[in-house]
Amino acid sequence: MFDRLKTFMAELNGTPEPRDFSPDDFRLAAAALLVHLAGADGPIGEVERRRLGELIETQFGLDDAATSRLLQLAAAEDRQAVDFYHFTHALTNVLDQDGRQKIIAMMWDIALADRTASAVEESIVARIADLLGVSAQDRVRLRHQVEAASGTAFAGPWDRR
């Protein structure tokens, strides 16, 4: 509690404290899921890496340094995780249904960053959505919204040529 007060007071004085992310920070949980998803179908490519940074920075209102720190911590958390429950539990404790859907939209954004979602990526998004209590109908709707926002229909694993 003292740390939160200290940060608040520093921000009031115009000298924000460097942001750190506690193990129960929902942003760390979300970032760990996104990092896992980005690397699920092989090494994280440059397009996915760049999109991951942009998404974390804009959605969580972070600067470059905080985004980099969060992604480092998220990668470490992902390596240590044995399942998704720890992350999804942290998210369901903090986020309402709209917030949970936003996480699924972010996941689709990462899965589709390279213009195709592999079967593994689709499976992970489906499992996370289920653990977050996001319906299959909403999961599909969110995918279509991400596709529409990019102006392109993305290929799924069934469309490989």
Residue pairs with C-beta under 8 A, 6 or more apart in sequence:
6 17
7 16
7 17
10 16
10 17
11 17
18 65
18 66
19 62
19 66
19 69
20 69
21 27
21 28
21 69
21 70
21 73
22 28
23 77
24 90
25 90
26 90
26 91
26 93
26 94
26 95
27 56
27 60
27 70
28 70
28 73
28 74
28 77
28 90
29 77
29 86
29 87
29 88
29 90
29 91
30 87
30 91
30 103
30 106
31 56
31 70
31 71
31 73
31 74
32 74
32 75
32 77
32 78
32 81
32 87
33 78
33 84
33 87
33 88
33 103
33 107
33 128
34 52
34 55
34 56
34 74
34 106
34 107
34 110
35 44
35 52
35 71
35 74
35 75
35 78
36 78
36 81
36 84
36 124
37 107
37 110
37 111
37 121
37 124
37 125
38 44
38 48
38 49
38 52
38 110
38 113
39 78
40 118
40 120
40 121
40 124
41 118
41 120
41 121
44 52
45 114
47 113
47 114
48 110
48 113
48 114
51 109
51 110
51 113
52 71
52 110
52 113
53 67
53 68
53 71
55 106
55 109
55 110
56 62
56 67
56 70
56 71
57 63
57 64
57 67
59 102
59 106
60 67
60 70
62 70
77 87
81 87
84 127
84 128
84 131
85 131
88 128
88 131
88 132
91 99
91 100
91 103
91 132
92 100
92 131
92 132
92 133
95 102
95 103
97 133
97 134
100 132
100 133
100 134
101 134
101 138
101 142
103 128
103 132
104 125
104 128
104 129
104 132
104 134
104 138
104 139
104 142
105 142
105 145
105 146
107 124
107 125
107 128
108 117
108 125
108 142
108 143
108 146
109 146
111 117
111 118
111 121
111 122
111 124
111 125
112 143
112 146
112 147
112 150
112 154
115 152
115 154
115 155
116 154
116 155
116 156
116 157
116 159
116 160
117 125
117 154
117 155
117 156
117 157
118 157
119 157
122 156
122 157
125 139
125 143
126 136
126 139
129 135
129 136
129 138
129 139
134 142
147 153
147 154
